[in-house]
C-alpha cells in the first residue's frame, strides 16, 4: 500500500508539472511583422510582460537602425494589453502617436515610423 501511495504522489506531481508548463508557455498574444524582409514573421508572447526593441536582450528583437534598443513594452494588466513607448523615435498605433495605449486585436503598431507590427490577442 505504501508503494502505491508513493507512485500516486509521484504521478500527481508529474501531472501538475506538465499542467504548469503547458499553461505557462501558452501564447497570450502575437505580433506579426507586416513588411520588409521578415514579412509574416510572428512573435509569440507567453509572459504578462514583453519588451520590444533592437537589443538582443529584448523579448521581441526587431533589427532596424531606427528602432531603439528598448523601444516599447507590452503588459497584460488584468484583461487589457497595454503598450508603452520607451523610445526617442516614437510609437504609433493605427497611425496615431502614443506614449501609452490599450491594444485590441488588429491594431497596427509602428515603431519609429519604420517597422509595422500587427497585434493579435490569443485565447
C-alpha positions as CSV (number, residue, x, y, z in Angstrom):
1,X,0.0,0.0,0.0
2,X,2.9,2.4,0.8
3,X,4.4,1.9,-2.6
4,X,1.1,2.6,-4.3
5,X,0.7,5.8,-2.4
6,X,4.2,6.9,-3.4
7,X,3.6,6.1,-7.0
8,X,0.3,8.1,-7.0
9,X,2.0,11.0,-5.3
10,X,4.8,11.0,-8.0
11,X,2.2,10.7,-10.8
12,X,0.3,13.7,-9.3
13,X,3.4,15.8,-9.1
14,X,4.3,14.9,-12.8
15,X,0.8,15.9,-13.9
16,X,1.0,19.2,-12.0
17,X,4.4,20.0,-13.6
18,X,3.1,19.2,-17.1
19,X,0.0,21.3,-16.5
20,X,2.1,24.3,-15.2
21,X,4.5,24.1,-18.2
22,X,1.6,23.9,-20.7
23,X,-0.2,26.9,-19.3
24,X,3.0,28.9,-18.6
25,X,4.2,28.6,-22.2
26,X,0.9,29.1,-24.0
27,X,0.9,32.3,-26.1
28,X,-1.4,35.0,-24.9
29,X,-0.8,37.3,-27.9
30,X,1.3,37.7,-31.0
31,X,2.9,40.5,-33.1
32,X,3.2,39.9,-36.8
33,X,5.7,41.7,-38.9
34,X,3.8,43.5,-41.7
35,X,6.6,44.4,-44.2
36,X,10.3,44.1,-45.0
37,X,12.5,41.1,-45.2
38,X,10.7,39.2,-42.5
39,X,7.1,39.9,-43.6
40,X,4.7,37.5,-41.9
41,X,7.2,36.7,-39.2
42,X,5.2,36.1,-35.9
43,X,6.5,36.9,-32.4
44,X,4.5,34.8,-29.9
45,X,4.3,36.3,-26.4
46,X,3.8,33.9,-23.5
47,X,4.6,36.2,-20.5
48,X,2.5,39.0,-19.0
49,X,5.3,41.5,-19.8
50,X,7.3,41.7,-23.0
51,X,9.9,44.1,-24.3
52,X,10.3,45.2,-27.9
53,X,13.5,46.6,-29.4
54,X,16.7,46.1,-31.3
55,X,18.7,44.9,-28.2
56,X,19.5,41.2,-28.2
57,X,18.2,41.0,-24.6
58,X,14.6,42.1,-25.6
59,X,11.7,39.6,-25.7
60,X,11.0,40.6,-29.3
61,X,14.1,41.6,-31.2
62,X,13.5,43.9,-34.2
63,X,16.7,44.7,-36.1
64,X,16.3,48.1,-37.7
65,X,18.6,51.2,-37.4
66,X,15.7,53.5,-36.2
67,X,14.4,51.0,-33.6
68,X,15.7,51.7,-30.1
69,X,17.5,49.1,-28.0
70,X,14.4,49.2,-25.8
71,X,11.6,50.7,-28.0
72,X,8.4,49.6,-26.2
73,X,6.9,47.4,-23.6
74,X,3.8,45.3,-23.7
75,X,2.0,44.4,-20.5
76,X,-1.1,42.3,-19.7
77,X,-2.8,44.3,-17.0
78,X,-5.9,42.4,-15.7
79,X,-7.5,41.7,-19.1
80,X,-6.0,44.6,-21.0
81,X,-2.9,44.6,-23.2
82,X,-1.1,48.0,-22.7
83,X,1.7,49.2,-25.0
84,X,4.1,51.8,-23.6
85,X,6.6,53.8,-25.7
86,X,10.1,53.8,-24.2
87,X,11.9,55.2,-27.2
88,X,13.2,58.5,-28.7
89,X,11.8,57.7,-32.1
90,X,8.2,57.1,-31.2
91,X,5.4,54.6,-31.4
92,X,2.2,54.9,-33.4
93,X,-0.9,52.7,-33.1
94,X,-3.2,52.8,-36.1
95,X,-1.4,55.9,-37.3
96,X,-1.7,57.9,-34.1
97,X,1.3,58.8,-32.0
98,X,1.1,57.4,-28.4
99,X,3.1,57.1,-25.2
100,X,0.7,54.5,-23.8
101,X,-2.4,52.8,-25.2
102,X,-4.6,49.7,-24.8
103,X,-4.3,47.4,-27.7
104,X,-7.0,45.5,-29.5
105,X,-6.7,42.7,-32.0
106,X,-5.9,44.0,-35.4
107,X,-4.2,47.2,-34.2
108,X,-1.2,48.3,-36.3
109,X,1.9,49.2,-34.2
110,X,4.5,51.3,-36.0
111,X,8.0,51.6,-34.4
112,X,10.0,54.7,-35.4
113,X,7.7,55.0,-38.5
114,X,9.8,52.2,-40.0
115,X,8.6,48.8,-38.7
116,X,5.0,47.8,-38.7
117,X,3.6,45.0,-36.5
118,X,0.0,43.7,-36.2
119,X,-1.2,42.9,-32.7
120,X,-3.4,39.8,-32.2
121,X,-4.8,38.7,-28.9
122,X,-4.9,34.9,-28.5
123,X,-7.2,32.8,-26.4
